[in-house]
Amino acid sequence: MSQPSVHTDSVSSPSSSGIPKARPALKLVKTNTLKREDWLEVRKCGIGSSDAAAAVGLHPYKSQLQLWMEKTGRDAGLPVVDPNDDQSPMYWGTLLEPIVAAHYTRRTGNRVRRVNAVLQHPEHPWMLANLDREVMGAPDVQILECKTAGINGARLWRDGVPEYVQLQVMHQLAVTGKQVADVAVLMGGQELQVFRIERDAEMIAQLIQLEQQFWGYVERDQEPPADGSDSADLALRCLYPRDSGTTLDLSTDLEMSGVFSDLLAVREVITTQTALEAQFKQRIQQRMGDATRAVFETGEVSWKRSKDGTALDTAQLLKDRPELAQAYLLTKPGSRRFLVQQ
């Protein structure tokens, strides 16, 4: 891919209130003719708006460690979402984005247009942004972010715009120098809700500081700390899929010895609480007897028999037809198990 050209915009003039306007974004590369694989490569050059929450450790599905793998080119072993998979939220989000934008215009009267460019912060070149739409001619809003929320995703919007989306939009406002953005979300395919997010200088300053810390890990080629999430677990398994058979002596490493002691203490608490949970559950089951449901002052439980199912008796099948074992043998890749010994 050829090196993208940068077009530098001039600094905006002061506003009528006397407060200098933020400098506008630079256009790093045009995207209207850019291939998807080239666009993905451009994204590795910095932190995009959709990366913002993960970069600061506040994304519900992606850890800093997984994002770091993507930015440093170590993501070959990570699962990749097929943009043409009609079972994925990304597919429907992309497909419905123009519809969400059109209905936003119908609802608000605000005209919008695409911004076919990767934008770059004028002072922090690692801060990038792709805008869904730019709002035209409206004095009170300049950016539109389009979202879709399905059956599972809608729960994240119960209390308004989720934190990770707020950070995404605040990142866009930081890069572009704009003041206000609308977030239009299509709930369950039939209800459009519009939320407004205004520029918060204090939040943007903190966001830039935290993103810069993450980008430092990328520039130093140093792994950020794992955070205990499923995403971090997946990242570690992809980073270190095999063991070397060597032994690492950490007996004099005070920090890691402290971490190991904390792990033992937490495991002891979990074991105690798990046993206590089982005891409480069994007392309720014993009291229920053959009842299907039990209702309490603060909630209820059910204890129902599932439907009978059928399963293949593979042991008997292979005993009767042993030749099938070789004909249908399937090799499963091994995985590393983490075992604790005292």
N, C-alpha and C positions, 0 to 999 in steps of 0.2 A: 504494500500500500504506500502510495506517495505521501510525503510529509504534508499535513494540512496547512493551508495558509491562514494567517491571522490578520484580521482587519481591525485596526485600532480605532475606536470611536473617540470623539472628543469629550471632554468633561462637560457635564451639564451646567448651565448657568444657574445662579441662585434663584430660589423660588420667590414668589411675591411676599412671603412671610419673612424673608431675610435669611432663612435657614438654607445652607447649601444643599443641593440635591446630591444624592449618592451617585457615584460615577456609573455610567451604564456598562452593561456587559460587553465583552469582546465576542465576536463570532469566530470560534476556533475552526470549524469546518462545516460546510454545507452538507445537509443530509438528504436532500430530495433525490439525489442520484447515487447515494452511498449504499453499497451492498451491506447486508446485515452483518456479515463477518467482519467487515471493515469498521462498521459502527461499533461493534463489540470491542475491537482493538482500541478504538479511540477512547472508549469508556475506561480502559485500563490506565489511561494517562492521568486520571484524577478521580475525585470523589463526586459522583453525580448526585442529583437531588434524591433519587430513589435509593441511594446508598447511605444517605445522611444518618438515618436512625441506626443502621447497623454499625456505622463507623463510630458512633458514640455509645454503642452497647444497649440501645433501646428498641431494637427491632424484635417483634414477637416471633419471627421465624428464621432470622439469619444472625449469626454471631459475628463479632469482630474477626474471629479466627477464620471463619469461612470467607468473609469479604476479603481478608488479607490474602488468602489463597488465590482468589480470583484476580486481585490486582497484581500479584507477583507471578502469575502464570502457572500456578501449581494446582489449578482446578480441573485438570484433565480427568481425574478419578471421581469427581463429584457428579451427582445426578444432574442431567441437563433436561430442562423442560422443553419439549417439542412445541414450537410456536403454532404448529398445525394440529396439535392434539385437542380435539373439541371437548375433552374431559377436564381440561385445566382451566383455572380461573384466568390465567394470562391470555389464553385464546379468546375467551369471551370479553375480557376487558379491552383487548385490541379491536375486536369486531364491533363492539358497541360504543367505542369512544366517539365516533362521528355522530351517532344517534344521541348520546348524552349531550354533546356540544350543541347539536341542533335544538334539542328540547330546552337547554339552558337559555338559548337565544329566544325561543318562543316564550319561555316563562318570564324572563327579565327584560327582554327587548334589547339586550346588549349584543352587538355584533362581535363575532370572533373570527380569527384567522389562524392558520397554522404558522409555526415558526420553524422553518426547515433548516435548522442549524444547531450545532452543539455550542452552547454559550459558555464563556469563561469569565471568571471574576477578574476585574482589572488589576487587582493587587495580589490576589492569591491564585496563581495559575493552576493549582491542583483542584480548585473548586469549579466544577462543571455543572451544566444544567441543560436538560431537554424540557421544553414547555409543551404541554398538550395543546394549548391555544393561547393567543394573545387577545385580550379584550380591546376592541377598537372604539375610540370616541367617547368612552364613559369617564366622567370626571372622578368617580369614586372607586373604580376597580380597574386593574390592568392585566391580571393573569387569571386564567381558568385552568384548574386541574380537574380532570374527568376520572371518576372512579365507578366501579361496579361492585356490589356486595351481594353475594349469593346467600344460600341458606346458612352456611357455616360462617361466612364472613360478616354477616349482618350483626352478629352479637358484639363485634368490636365497635360498632357505631351506636350502641344503645345510649351512650352518654355524650354523643356528639362526635366530632372529628377525632379519630384515634391519635394517640401521641405520635406514632411513627409517621402518620400523614401530615400532622402539624409540622414536624421537623422537616419533612420533604418540602413543604410549601415555604417554610421559613428559609430554607436553603435557596430556593428559587428567588425569593425576595432579596436575599443577600447577594446573589450573583448578578441579578439584573438591576439592582438599585431601585426596584419598584416598591410601592407602598402598600398595596392591598391586593389580595387574591381571593377568588371564589373557588370553593370546592363543590362540585356537583356530583352527587353519588346516586346511582340508580339502585334502589333496594329491591331485591327479589324480582328484578325484571319488570317492575310495574310502578314503582313509586320513586319520583325524583325529589331529592332533598338538596338544598343549596345552603352552604355554610360560608361565612366570611371570616377571613384571617387577615389581620392587620399587621404591618411590620412592627416588630418589637426589637428595638436596638440593643437592649440588654441581652435578650435571648440570642440574637444573632451573634453578638460578641462572644458569648459563652459557647455557642455552637461552633464558631470558627476556631476557637481555642481547642475544643475537644477533637474536632476533625483534624486539626493540625497535629495533635498528638498521635492520632491514628496514622496519618500520612507519614509521620516520622518512622513508624514501624515498617512501612512499605519501603521508604527510602533507605533504611538501615538493613533491610532484608531480615528483620527480627520478628519472630512470632509474637503477637499480642497474647495476653493471658487468656486461657480458656475460662468460660463463665458458667459452666455447669449445664448449659442448654443442650438439647438434642442436636442442634446445629453444630455446636463445638465438638460433641462426641463424634458426629459424622466426619467433621474436618480432621480430627485426630486419627480416625481409622483410615482415612484416605492419605494423610501425610505419612503415617507409619504403619502400613498394612502388614509388615513382616517383622519378626524379631530376629536379632543377629546371634542369639545364643550367649551373649556376653553378660557380665554382671557389673552393674554400676554401683559403686560404693558411695553412699550418701550419708554414712554414719557421722562424718564430721561437718556436714552441711546443716548448720543450725536452722536455717529457714525451712528447708525441706523436711527436716526431722520434726519441726513444729507442725508442718502440714500433715505429716503422717500421724502424729499424735491426735490432731484434730479429727482426722478421718476415723481413727479408732473410737474416739469419744462419740462422734455422730453415729457411727454404726451401732454402738451400744445402746444409744437412745432409741434408734430406729427399731432394734430388736425388742427392746422393752415395750415400746409403743405398739408394735405389730402384735405382740402376744396379748397386750391389753385390749387391742381392737378385736382380736379373735374371741376373747372371753366375753366382751360385751355383745358381740354379734350372736354368739352361741346362746347366751342367756335369753336374748329376744327370740331366737329360733325355738328354744325349748318352751318358752311361754306360749308361742304361737301354735305349736303342735301342727295340726293339719290345716290351719287357717292360711288363706292366700295373702291377705293384707292385714297390717296392723297400723292403727292410726294413733298418733301421739299429739300432745299439745302443740308441738313445734314442727311436726312433719309426719311422714309415714314411711313404711317399708313394705316391700312385697317379697314373697317367697314362693315362686311358682315353678312347676315342673316344665321343662322345655319339651318340645315335640320329639318323639323318637326319630332318630336319624339312621342312615345306612353308611357303612364304611367298607372298604375293600380289605379283606383279610389277606394281606400281602404275605404274611408268614406261611399260611396254608397254601397260597397260590404258588409260591416259590418252592414249597416242599413237593407239590404235585407236578410243577413244571419248572424245574431248576434251570433249564436252558434259557428261560426268559430273563434271568438275572443279568447275563452278559449282553443279551440283545437290547435291553432297555436300561443299561447302566448309565447313571447320570453323575458326573463329577461336580461336587459343590465346592467352591473356593473356601478355604479355611479362614477363620478370623481369630484375632488375638483376644484371649480372655484375661481379665484383670482379677487376680486372686490375692487375697490379703492373708498373711500368716504372722503369728506372734510367737 
